[in-house]
């Protein structure tokens, strides 16, 4: 049960393993629990299995991209209780608006400041869990 977890779990969905590991480490260093999923398919399995408190989601990934993950989570209602920070190299306003329309709570473009990303994730978890 997620209630047994002492620290909120953040699911980091990033196909670049080095960047994913850096984000996971930064979240853990700041008192959160974090797990890395390397693609959208793994992310959807982890959402079901782990019930994360928040998600950091890359948009450009092989197989199932971040937009597909957002669409699926929104379609079945899970996005209403799962705050998602989109992290992407896509700077376009239309992509930002589409991600927000699909339910992303925040949108961060690469390269980004790691401390800023952690602060944004923690803000989405507040005040209940952070």
C-alpha positions as CSV (number, residue, x, y, z in Angstrom):
1,X,0.0,0.0,0.0
2,X,1.3,3.5,-0.8
3,X,0.3,4.7,2.6
4,X,3.1,2.6,4.2
5,X,5.7,4.6,2.3
6,X,7.6,7.0,4.5
7,X,8.6,9.3,1.6
8,X,6.5,10.3,-1.5
9,X,7.6,8.3,-4.6
10,X,8.3,10.3,-7.7
11,X,8.4,8.3,-11.0
12,X,11.0,9.7,-13.3
13,X,10.3,8.8,-17.0
14,X,13.4,9.5,-19.0
15,X,15.0,7.4,-21.9
16,X,18.4,9.0,-21.3
17,X,19.8,6.8,-18.4
18,X,22.4,9.3,-17.3
19,X,19.9,12.2,-17.1
20,X,17.3,9.9,-15.5
21,X,19.8,8.8,-12.8
22,X,20.8,12.4,-12.1
23,X,17.1,13.4,-11.6
24,X,16.4,10.4,-9.4
25,X,19.5,11.1,-7.2
26,X,18.6,14.8,-6.9
27,X,15.0,13.9,-5.7
28,X,16.4,11.3,-3.2
29,X,19.0,13.8,-1.9
30,X,16.0,16.2,-1.2
31,X,14.1,13.7,0.9
32,X,11.9,12.1,-1.7
33,X,11.8,8.5,-3.0
34,X,12.3,8.1,-6.8
35,X,12.3,5.4,-9.4
36,X,13.4,5.6,-13.0
37,X,11.3,4.3,-15.9
38,X,13.1,4.3,-19.2
39,X,10.1,4.5,-21.6
40,X,6.3,5.1,-21.6
41,X,5.4,1.4,-21.4
42,X,7.5,0.9,-18.3
43,X,6.0,4.2,-16.9
44,X,2.4,2.9,-17.3
45,X,3.3,-0.4,-15.6
46,X,5.0,1.5,-12.7
47,X,2.0,3.8,-12.3
48,X,-0.2,0.8,-11.7
49,X,2.3,-1.1,-9.6
50,X,3.8,1.7,-7.5
51,X,1.1,4.4,-7.2
52,X,3.6,7.2,-7.4
53,X,2.8,10.6,-5.8
54,X,4.1,12.5,-8.8
55,X,5.8,12.0,-12.1
56,X,8.6,13.7,-14.0
57,X,7.9,12.9,-17.7
58,X,10.1,13.3,-20.8
59,X,8.0,13.8,-23.9
60,X,10.4,12.4,-26.6
61,X,10.9,8.7,-26.0
62,X,10.9,5.5,-28.1
63,X,7.9,3.3,-28.2
64,X,5.4,5.3,-26.2
65,X,6.1,9.0,-25.9
66,X,5.2,11.3,-23.1
67,X,2.1,12.7,-24.9
68,X,0.8,9.1,-25.2
69,X,1.4,8.6,-21.4
70,X,-0.4,11.8,-20.6
71,X,-3.4,10.9,-22.9
72,X,-3.7,7.4,-21.3
73,X,-3.5,8.7,-17.8
74,X,-6.1,11.4,-18.6
75,X,-8.4,9.0,-20.3
76,X,-8.8,6.7,-17.3
77,X,-8.9,9.5,-14.7
78,X,-5.5,8.7,-13.1
79,X,-4.0,12.1,-14.0
80,X,-6.4,13.8,-11.6
81,X,-4.4,12.6,-8.6
82,X,-1.0,12.3,-10.2
83,X,0.8,15.7,-10.7
84,X,3.1,15.5,-13.7
85,X,6.1,17.7,-14.5
86,X,6.9,17.4,-18.2
87,X,10.7,17.7,-18.9
88,X,11.5,18.1,-22.6
89,X,13.8,19.6,-25.2
90,X,10.7,20.8,-27.1
91,X,10.4,24.5,-26.8
92,X,7.3,25.1,-28.9
93,X,4.3,26.9,-27.5
94,X,1.9,24.5,-29.2
95,X,3.6,21.4,-27.5
96,X,3.5,23.2,-24.1
97,X,-0.2,24.0,-24.5
98,X,-1.0,20.5,-25.6
99,X,0.9,19.0,-22.6
100,X,-1.0,21.3,-20.3
101,X,-4.3,20.5,-22.0
102,X,-3.6,16.8,-21.4
103,X,-3.1,17.5,-17.7
104,X,0.6,18.2,-17.2
105,X,0.9,20.4,-14.0
106,X,4.2,22.0,-15.0
107,X,6.5,22.1,-18.1
108,X,10.3,22.4,-17.9
109,X,12.6,22.7,-21.0
110,X,16.0,21.1,-21.2
111,X,18.6,22.1,-20.2
112,X,17.1,22.9,-16.8
113,X,18.4,23.7,-13.3
114,X,18.2,20.5,-11.2
115,X,17.3,22.4,-8.0
116,X,14.5,24.2,-9.8
117,X,13.1,20.9,-11.0
118,X,13.2,19.4,-7.5
119,X,11.5,22.5,-6.2
120,X,8.8,22.3,-8.8
121,X,8.1,18.6,-8.0
122,X,8.0,19.3,-4.2
123,X,5.6,22.2,-4.8
124,X,3.2,19.8,-6.5
125,X,3.4,17.5,-3.6
126,X,2.7,20.2,-1.1
127,X,1.2,20.6,1.3
128,X,0.0,17.1,1.9
129,X,3.3,15.2,1.5
130,X,6.2,17.5,1.1
